[in-house]
Amino acid sequence: MKFFYKTGGKTLAFILCILCAAIALAACAGACMMLSEDYYTRSERAIYDDVIYDQLINDAEQVLWEAGNSGDSPAVLRDRGNLSFMILEEGGRHIAISRNAKDAGLGYDPDNYTYKIPCQVKRADDGSLSALIGYNPEQTIEARDFVDCTVCFQIHSPFTARDSYARDATLVHIAYAMRWWIFVIALATLVLAVWFFVILMRVSGRGPDGALLPGPLDKIPFDLMLALCVIPLGMYCSFMEGQSDGWVEIVSGCVGMAALACIALGMCMSFAGRIKRGTLWKNTLIYRILHGIWKLVGKLPLIWRTALLVLGVCLFEFLAIGLSNGETDNLMVCWLLEKLVLVPAVLYLALGLRKLQAGGAALATGDLSYQTDTKGLIWALKTHGENLNSIAVGMNRAVEERLKSERMKTELITNVSHDLKTPLTSILNYSGLIAAEPCENEKITEYAQVLTRQSERLTRLIDDLVEASKASTGNLDVLLAPVEAQVLLGQASGEYTERLAAAGLELVTKMPEEPIRIMADGRRMWRIFDNLMNNICKYAMPGTRVYLSLEKMADSAVITFKNTSRAPLNISEEELLERFVRGDSARSSDGNGLGLSIARSLAELQGGKLRLHIDGDLFKAILVFPVCA
């Protein structure tokens, strides 16, 4: 299936779809023709007789004319391809015979001939003969002017010449042999055509990798392209009307139908691609015109828009009345009375909608104290205004409930953490005492060490959880003061030099020479740096470099931490900033997923921002703080 997303695959599917559809259409037409000609109830010979009958009639006319003008009796006439013939007059007298019939030994025996066409012949004054095939004996014609005769034909088998009789025999034989297979061919090619069509609709508008891509004709509005496709159809119909030659008509018809099929299939592919990208309606001339008018009208105030609409309706009705052939006096009076009622009503409605619009806009901007003035409003307008006021009250109540819930959540975390710390402290102390006691059983000492290590980890988790809760709700004390960012970053790099080296990481710092001062709390900034550097030690790929950089961009100080991740980062930046989310999907490290969340909350409390950027295995944490003088 991936092959069909490529240009070559699409081209191949396009050609095969057109070809299979053409074969299926031709097979269906052939099946209908065979049904109408009774191919399934008659023999091949009977069908062939019907096919060549008109040709035999025409040949009978010709040989009678030649016999009448030969001057010999009986006349020996020229050969006519695979056709041998003999003409008998009433009473058995021979008029003419073909040369190939005489040479073949058919002679003048009528039993040697397969086809016998009786006809009436009129002999002209000069002795020539003319055949009247299908003569109506009820016509009033002198009987003495006509002679009854029979033209006998024999078609050679096997065929010795390439003429219409040989060609018709070959066509009838092929059609008769294919009379049952034609249904199988029609069904198979129809299924294939539908299958290729479905494939084309599926791959339309997509590139080799399956991504949505604009097509070569997508810049052309769809309705304009559809209108342009009608032009070849009109030209084709006009051309076909002027054709009279059968073969030219057949060839030109096939070529024209193939071209129209290609155009139609191309339009379907363009339609499918536009549907997938959602640009079908927007990429039309009608949409662009209507959208332009809508934008132009949308810039007008609501009152003016309403007045313009009413003016347009009035103008339309006025023109309709003026163009009417009936009495206009009464209609004009009714029109004026209608407008005296309609115009004030519409303007009142517009004023009421303007009040409701102002109330909705206030709610949209977060002004929950705004109250829509419902004075003077009636019916649904007043109800809607009261609903807007109720929405403001409800939103205020919801905000208060949300704040209350957040406070209760913070208090719950703080209280539970405090209650957990008391027994955890005892566990930690006693596990330390057990580990310090001399014991012959090494297993007990090992168990005590594990208990101490896990208790310390649980203590850190509780501390981080409390700090994350306080930081997210803004309950931490932050003492902002001007500090030099180079000093903070230098302390962090010096503190973690040994840990980075132990983890197989090389630290590279880049800082400007001129000092950059920011408003921050040194203690909170250290916690941010500590969390970020700690994550680097846990999750960075050993044997790689870690980059710490500081630079000034406009009025902001940008601190960047860059490292190569040890594990694949199949997660988005926003998800990493959530609580308890870790870049290590296997959760094999000792982290708890709170470090980045705490760092972001602490940065925001100090007026800064923390952003993450993931590019493959490259992980970047970017701190942005305003620069102070």
C-alpha positions in Angstrom: 0.0 0.0 0.0 2.9 2.4 0.7 3.8 2.1 -3.0 0.6 3.9 -4.0 1.5 6.9 -1.9 4.4 7.7 -4.3 4.0 9.6 -7.5 4.7 6.5 -9.6 2.1 4.4 -7.7 -0.5 7.1 -8.0 0.1 7.3 -11.8 -0.1 3.5 -12.2 -3.3 3.3 -10.1 -4.8 6.2 -12.1 -4.1 4.5 -15.5 -5.3 1.1 -14.3 -8.5 2.6 -12.9 -9.3 4.3 -16.2 -8.4 1.1 -18.1 -10.5 -1.2 -15.9 -13.5 1.2 -16.0 -13.3 1.4 -19.8 -13.1 -2.4 -20.1 -16.0 -2.8 -17.7 -18.1 -0.3 -19.6 -17.3 -1.9 -22.9 -18.1 -5.4 -21.5 -21.5 -4.2 -20.2 -22.3 -2.6 -23.5 -21.3 -5.8 -25.3 -23.5 -7.9 -22.9 -26.5 -5.6 -23.6 -25.9 -5.9 -27.3 -25.7 -9.7 -27.1 -28.9 -9.9 -25.0 -30.7 -7.8 -27.6 -29.4 -9.9 -30.5 -30.3 -13.2 -28.8 -26.7 -14.5 -28.6 -27.8 -16.8 -25.7 -30.7 -18.5 -27.5 -29.5 -18.8 -31.2 -26.7 -20.5 -32.9 -23.6 -18.7 -34.2 -24.7 -19.3 -37.8 -28.1 -17.7 -37.3 -26.5 -14.6 -35.7 -24.0 -14.4 -38.6 -26.8 -14.6 -41.1 -28.5 -11.6 -39.5 -25.3 -9.6 -39.4 -24.5 -10.1 -43.1 -28.1 -9.8 -44.4 -27.9 -6.1 -45.2 -24.6 -6.6 -47.0 -26.2 -9.4 -49.0 -29.1 -7.1 -50.0 -26.6 -4.5 -51.1 -24.6 -7.0 -53.1 -27.8 -8.3 -54.7 -28.6 -4.8 -56.0 -25.0 -4.5 -57.4 -24.9 -7.9 -59.2 -28.3 -7.3 -60.7 -27.2 -4.0 -62.1 -23.9 -5.5 -63.4 -25.9 -8.4 -65.0 -28.3 -6.1 -66.7 -25.4 -4.0 -68.2 -23.1 -6.9 -69.2 -24.8 -7.7 -72.5 -24.1 -11.4 -72.2 -26.6 -14.1 -71.3 -25.9 -15.7 -69.1 -23.2 -13.2 -67.9 -20.1 -14.3 -66.1 -19.4 -11.5 -63.6 -16.3 -10.5 -61.6 -15.5 -12.0 -58.2 -16.7 -10.4 -55.0 -14.1 -11.7 -52.5 -15.4 -14.6 -50.5 -18.8 -14.4 -52.1 -20.0 -16.6 -55.0 -23.4 -15.8 -56.6 -25.9 -16.8 -59.3 -29.0 -15.1 -60.6 -32.0 -17.1 -61.7 -35.0 -15.6 -63.5 -38.5 -16.9 -62.9 -38.8 -20.2 -64.8 -35.2 -21.2 -64.1 -33.5 -19.2 -66.8 -30.0 -18.2 -65.7 -29.1 -14.5 -65.9 -25.6 -14.4 -64.5 -23.0 -16.2 -62.4 -19.8 -15.1 -60.6 -16.4 -16.3 -62.1 -15.3 -17.9 -58.8 -18.5 -19.9 -58.6 -18.0 -21.2 -62.1 -14.4 -22.1 -61.5 -15.2 -23.8 -58.2 -17.6 -26.1 -60.0 -20.7 -24.8 -58.3 -22.2 -24.4 -61.7 -25.8 -23.4 -62.1 -27.3 -25.7 -59.5 -29.3 -23.6 -57.0 -28.9 -26.3 -54.3 -25.2 -25.4 -54.0 -26.0 -22.0 -52.7 -26.8 -21.2 -49.0 -28.5 -17.8 -49.3 -31.4 -17.1 -51.6 -32.8 -13.6 -51.9 -36.1 -13.3 -54.0 -36.6 -10.0 -55.6 -38.5 -8.2 -58.3 -36.5 -6.7 -61.1 -37.5 -3.9 -63.4 -36.0 -3.9 -66.9 -35.3 -0.4 -68.3 -35.7 0.6 -71.9 -32.0 0.1 -72.4 -32.2 -3.5 -71.1 -30.5 -2.9 -67.8 -31.9 -4.4 -64.6 -32.6 -2.9 -61.2 -33.6 -4.7 -58.1 -36.6 -3.7 -55.9 -35.9 -5.4 -52.6 -39.0 -5.5 -50.4 -41.3 -4.5 -53.3 -44.9 -4.0 -52.1 -47.2 -5.9 -54.5 -50.2 -3.8 -53.4 -48.7 -0.8 -55.2 -50.3 0.0 -58.5 -47.5 -0.9 -61.0 -47.8 -2.5 -64.3 -46.9 -6.2 -63.8 -45.4 -6.4 -67.3 -42.6 -4.0 -66.2 -41.2 -6.5 -63.6 -39.6 -9.8 -63.6 -39.4 -12.1 -60.6 -35.9 -13.5 -60.0 -33.7 -15.0 -57.2 -30.1 -14.1 -56.3 -28.3 -17.1 -54.8 -25.2 -16.5 -52.7 -22.5 -18.9 -51.3 -19.8 -17.7 -48.9 -16.5 -19.6 -49.2 -15.2 -21.4 -46.1 -12.4 -21.1 -45.2 -12.2 -17.5 -46.3 -9.8 -16.9 -49.1 -10.0 -13.0 -49.1 -10.1 -10.3 -46.5 -13.4 -8.7 -47.0 -16.4 -7.6 -44.9 -17.8 -11.1 -44.8 -14.5 -12.5 -43.3 -14.3 -9.6 -40.9 -18.0 -10.1 -39.8 -17.5 -13.8 -39.4 -14.4 -13.3 -37.2 -16.2 -10.7 -35.0 -19.3 -12.9 -34.6 -17.1 -15.9 -33.8 -15.2 -14.0 -31.1 -18.4 -12.4 -29.6 -20.1 -15.8 -29.6 -17.2 -17.5 -27.9 -17.1 -14.6 -25.3 -20.8 -14.4 -24.7 -20.6 -16.0 -21.2 -17.1 -14.8 -20.3 -18.1 -11.2 -20.9 -20.1 -11.2 -17.6 -17.0 -12.4 -15.7 -14.8 -9.8 -17.4 -17.3 -7.0 -16.7 -17.6 -8.0 -13.0 -13.8 -8.5 -12.5 -12.9 -5.2 -14.2 -15.6 -3.3 -12.3 -14.3 -4.6 -9.0 -10.8 -3.7 -10.0 -11.9 -0.2 -11.1 -13.7 0.3 -7.8 -10.6 -1.0 -5.9 -8.2 1.3 -7.7 -10.7 4.2 -7.2 -10.8 3.6 -3.4 -7.0 3.5 -3.4 -6.7 6.8 -5.2 -9.2 8.4 -2.9 -7.2 7.2 0.1 -3.8 8.4 -1.2 -5.0 11.6 -2.7 -3.6 14.7 -1.0 -0.9 12.6 0.8 2.8 12.4 0.3 5.1 9.4 0.2 5.2 9.3 4.0 1.4 9.5 4.3 1.4 13.2 5.5 -1.2 15.6 4.1 0.3 17.7 1.3 -1.2 20.3 -1.0 -1.8 19.0 -4.5 -0.6 20.7 -7.7 -4.0 22.1 -8.5 -5.1 23.1 -4.9 -4.3 26.7 -5.5 -7.1 26.9 -8.1 -10.6 27.4 -6.6 -12.6 24.2 -6.8 -15.7 25.7 -8.3 -13.6 27.5 -10.9 -11.8 24.3 -11.8 -15.2 22.5 -12.0 -16.5 25.2 -14.4 -13.3 24.9 -16.5 -13.9 21.2 -16.8 -17.3 21.8 -18.4 -15.6 23.5 -21.4 -13.9 20.2 -22.7 -17.3 18.5 -22.3 -19.0 21.1 -24.4 -16.3 21.0 -27.1 -16.5 17.2 -27.2 -20.3 17.2 -27.6 -20.1 19.8 -30.4 -17.4 17.8 -32.2 -19.4 14.5 -32.0 -22.5 16.2 -33.4 -20.6 17.0 -36.6 -19.3 13.5 -37.2 -20.9 11.2 -39.8 -18.2 8.7 -40.6 -18.7 5.6 -38.5 -15.0 4.8 -37.8 -14.1 8.4 -37.1 -17.0 8.7 -34.8 -16.0 5.5 -32.9 -12.4 6.5 -32.5 -13.1 10.1 -31.6 -15.8 8.9 -29.2 -13.4 6.5 -27.4 -10.6 9.1 -27.2 -13.1 11.8 -25.9 -14.6 9.4 -23.3 -11.1 8.5 -22.1 -10.1 12.2 -21.8 -13.3 13.0 -20.0 -12.8 10.0 -17.6 -9.3 11.2 -16.8 -10.6 14.7 -16.1 -13.4 13.3 -13.9 -11.0 11.1 -12.0 -8.6 13.9 -11.5 -11.4 16.1 -10.1 -12.4 13.3 -7.7 -8.8 13.0 -6.4 -8.6 16.8 -6.0 -12.0 16.7 -4.2 -10.8 14.0 -1.8 -7.5 15.8 -1.1 -9.4 19.0 -0.3 -11.8 17.2 1.9 -9.0 15.7 4.0 -7.3 19.1 4.4 -10.6 20.8 5.1 -10.1 23.3 2.3 -12.9 22.3 -0.1 -15.3 25.0 0.8 -12.8 27.7 1.8 -10.9 27.3 -1.5 -13.8 28.3 -3.7 -14.7 31.6 -5.4 -18.1 31.6 -3.9 -16.7 31.3 -0.4 -14.1 34.1 -1.0 -16.7 36.4 -2.3 -19.2 35.7 0.5 -16.4 35.8 3.1 -15.2 39.2 1.8 -18.8 40.6 1.9 -19.2 39.1 5.4 -16.0 40.7 6.7 -16.9 44.0 5.2 -20.3 43.9 6.8 -18.9 42.5 10.0 -16.8 45.7 10.5 -20.0 47.8 10.8 -21.7 48.3 14.2 -24.7 46.1 15.0 -27.1 49.0 14.5 -25.7 49.8 11.1 -25.7 46.2 10.0 -29.4 45.9 11.0 -30.3 49.1 9.3 -28.5 48.0 6.1 -30.4 44.7 6.1 -33.7 46.5 6.6 -32.8 48.9 3.8 -31.9 46.1 1.4 -35.2 44.3 2.1 -37.2 47.5 1.6 -35.4 48.3 -1.6 -36.1 44.9 -2.9 -39.8 45.1 -2.1 -40.0 48.6 -3.5 -38.6 47.4 -6.8 -40.9 44.4 -6.8 -43.9 46.6 -6.4 -42.7 49.0 -9.0 -42.2 46.3 -11.6 -45.6 44.7 -11.0 -48.2 45.0 -13.7 -51.1 45.3 -11.3 -52.5 48.2 -9.2 -49.6 49.8 -7.3 -51.5 52.4 -5.2 -52.9 50.0 -2.6 -49.7 48.0 -2.6 -47.7 51.2 -1.9 -49.9 52.1 1.0 -49.6 48.6 2.5 -45.8 48.8 2.0 -45.5 52.1 3.9 -47.7 50.8 6.8 -45.7 47.7 7.0 -42.4 49.6 7.2 -43.8 51.9 9.9 -44.2 48.9 12.1 -41.3 46.8 10.9 -38.5 49.5 11.1 -39.0 50.5 14.8 -39.4 46.8 15.8 -36.1 45.9 14.1 -34.3 48.9 15.6 -35.6 48.0 19.1 -34.4 44.4 18.6 -31.0 45.7 17.5 -30.7 47.9 20.6 -31.6 45.0 22.9 -29.1 42.7 21.2 -26.5 45.4 21.7 -27.0 45.3 25.4 -26.8 41.5 25.4 -23.7 41.7 23.3 -22.0 44.0 25.8 -22.9 41.7 28.7 -21.5 38.7 26.9 -18.3 40.5 26.0 -17.8 41.5 29.7 -18.2 37.9 30.8 -15.8 36.8 28.0 -13.1 39.1 29.4 -13.5 37.8 32.9 -15.5 40.7 34.4 -17.8 38.7 36.6 -19.1 41.8 38.4 -20.8 43.2 35.2 -24.6 43.1 35.3 -26.5 43.4 32.0 -29.1 46.1 32.1 -32.5 44.4 31.4 -34.5 47.5 31.8 -36.7 48.1 28.8 -36.2 44.5 27.5 -39.2 42.3 26.9 -39.8 38.6 26.2 -36.8 36.5 25.2 -34.4 39.5 25.3 -35.1 40.0 29.0 -34.8 36.3 29.7 -31.5 36.1 28.0 -30.2 39.2 29.9 -31.2 37.6 33.2 -29.5 34.4 32.1 -26.3 36.3 31.5 -26.5 37.8 34.9 -27.1 34.4 36.4 -24.0 33.1 34.6 -21.9 35.7 36.2 -23.2 34.8 39.6 -22.7 31.1 38.9 -19.2 31.6 37.7 -18.3 33.6 40.8 -19.6 30.8 42.9 -17.7 28.3 40.9 -14.4 30.3 41.3 -14.9 30.5 45.0 -15.6 26.8 45.3 -12.4 26.1 43.2 -10.3 28.3 45.5 -11.8 26.7 48.5 -11.0 23.2 47.1 -7.4 24.2 46.3 -7.0 25.5 49.9 -8.4 22.4 51.4 -6.2 20.2 49.1 -3.1 22.2 50.2 -4.1 21.9 53.9 -4.7 18.2 53.5 -1.3 17.6 51.9 0.4 19.7 54.6 -1.5 17.9 57.5 -1.0 14.4 56.1 2.7 15.1 55.4 3.1 16.4 59.0 1.4 13.2 60.3 3.6 11.0 58.1 6.8 12.7 59.2 6.4 11.8 62.9 6.4 8.0 62.5 8.8 8.3 59.5 11.4 10.1 61.8 11.2 7.3 64.3 11.6 4.7 61.6 14.6 6.6 60.2 16.2 6.9 63.7 15.7 3.4 64.8 16.9 2.0 61.4 20.1 4.0 61.9 20.6 2.7 65.4 20.1 -0.9 64.2 22.6 -0.4 61.4 25.1 1.0 63.9 24.8 -1.9 66.4 27.4 -4.6 65.9 25.8 -7.8 64.7 27.1 -11.1 63.6 24.2 -11.5 61.2 25.1 -9.4 58.1 21.6 -9.8 56.7 20.2 -7.7 59.6 22.7 -4.9 58.9 21.8 -5.0 55.2 18.1 -4.8 55.9 18.6 -1.9 58.3 20.6 0.0 55.5 17.8 -0.6 53.0 15.2 0.6 55.5 17.3 3.7 56.1 17.7 4.4 52.4 14.0 4.0 51.6 13.0 6.1 54.6 15.2 8.9 53.4 13.6 8.6 50.0 10.1 8.8 51.4 11.2 11.8 53.5 12.3 13.6 50.3 9.1 12.7 48.5 7.0 14.1 51.3 9.1 17.3 51.4 8.8 17.7 47.6 5.1 17.1 47.7 4.6 19.8 50.3 6.8 22.2 48.4 5.0 21.5 45.1 1.6 22.1 46.7 2.7 25.3 48.3 4.5 26.5 45.1 1.5 25.8 42.9 -0.9 27.7 45.2 1.5 30.6 45.8 1.8 29.9 49.6 5.6 30.1 49.6 7.4 33.2 50.9 9.5 34.8 48.1 12.0 37.6 48.9 12.9 39.2 45.6 16.2 41.1 45.4 18.6 41.9 42.6 21.1 39.1 42.1 23.7 38.3 39.5 22.7 35.4 37.3 26.4 34.5 36.6 27.0 33.9 40.3 24.0 31.7 40.7 24.9 29.6 37.7 28.5 29.4 38.7 27.5 28.1 42.2 25.3 25.4 40.6 28.0 24.3 38.1 30.6 24.1 40.9 28.3 22.2 43.2 27.5 19.5 40.6 31.0 19.2 39.0 31.8 16.0 40.9 28.4 14.4 40.5 28.4 15.1 36.8 31.9 13.6 36.5 30.8 10.5 38.5 27.9 10.1 36.0 30.3 10.2 33.1 29.2 13.7 32.0 31.3 16.7 30.8 30.0 20.1 31.9 30.4 23.0 29.4 29.4 26.5 30.6 29.0 29.6 28.5 28.4 33.0 30.2 28.9 36.6 29.1 31.6 38.8 30.6 29.2 41.7 31.5 27.1 41.0 34.6 23.4 40.3 34.2 21.2 41.1 37.1 17.7 39.7 37.7 15.1 40.1 40.5 15.0 36.7 42.2 15.0 34.9 45.5 18.5 33.2 45.8 17.2 30.4 47.9 14.3 29.6 45.5 16.6 30.0 42.5 19.1 27.5 44.0 16.2 25.0 44.3 15.3 25.4 40.6 19.0 24.9 39.6 19.2 21.9 42.0 16.2 20.2 40.5 17.3 20.7 36.9 20.9 19.6 37.6 19.7 16.6 39.6 17.5 15.6 36.6 20.6 15.8 34.3 22.6 13.6 36.6 19.7 11.0 36.6 18.6 10.9 33.0 21.5 12.2 30.8 23.4 9.8 28.5 26.8 8.9 30.0 29.8 10.0 27.9 28.0 13.1 26.6 28.4 16.8 27.3 26.1 19.0 29.4 25.7 22.6 28.4 24.8 25.5 30.7 24.5 28.9 29.1 23.5 32.4 30.0 22.7 35.1 27.5 20.8 38.3 27.3 18.0 38.6 24.8 16.3 42.0 24.6 15.2 42.7 28.2 15.4 39.1 29.5 18.0 36.8 30.9 17.9 33.4 29.3 19.4 30.4 31.2 19.6 27.2 29.2 20.3 23.7 30.4 21.0 21.2 27.6 21.8 17.5 27.7 21.3 14.3 25.7 18.7 11.9 27.2 19.6 8.4 28.1 16.1 7.0 27.4 13.9 7.9 24.4 11.7 10.9 25.1 8.4 9.7 23.8 6.5 12.4 25.7 5.5 16.0 25.1 6.9 19.1 26.9 3.6 19.9 28.6 3.3 16.3 30.0 6.8 16.4 31.5 5.8 19.5 33.4 2.9 17.7 35.1 3.3 16.3 38.6 4.5 12.7 39.0 5.4 12.5 35.3 8.9 11.2 34.6 11.0 11.1 31.4 12.0 7.5 32.4 8.9 5.6 31.3 10.3 2.4 33.0 10.5 4.4 36.3 13.8 2.7 37.1 15.4 5.8 38.7 14.8 7.1 42.1 13.0 10.3 41.0 9.4 11.1 41.9 8.3 13.3 38.9 8.0 16.5 41.0 11.2 18.3 40.2 10.2 20.1 36.9 6.7 20.9 38.3 8.3 22.5 41.4 10.9 24.4 39.2 8.2 25.8 37.0 6.0 26.9 40.0 9.1 28.5 41.7 10.1 30.3 38.5 6.6 31.7 38.0 6.4 32.9 41.7 9.5 35.0 40.9 8.1 36.5 37.7 10.0 34.1 35.4 9.1 31.3 33.1 10.3 27.7 32.6 10.0 26.2 29.1 11.0 22.8 27.9 12.1 21.8 24.3 12.6 18.3 23.1 14.3 17.5 19.8 14.8 13.8 19.4 17.1 12.9 22.3 18.1 16.5 22.9 16.5 17.9 26.1 16.5 21.7 26.8 15.2 23.5 29.9 15.0 27.2 29.4 14.6 29.8 32.2 13.6 33.3 31.3 13.7 36.2 33.8 13.3 39.9 33.3 16.6 41.9 33.6 16.8 44.6 36.3 19.0 47.7 36.2 
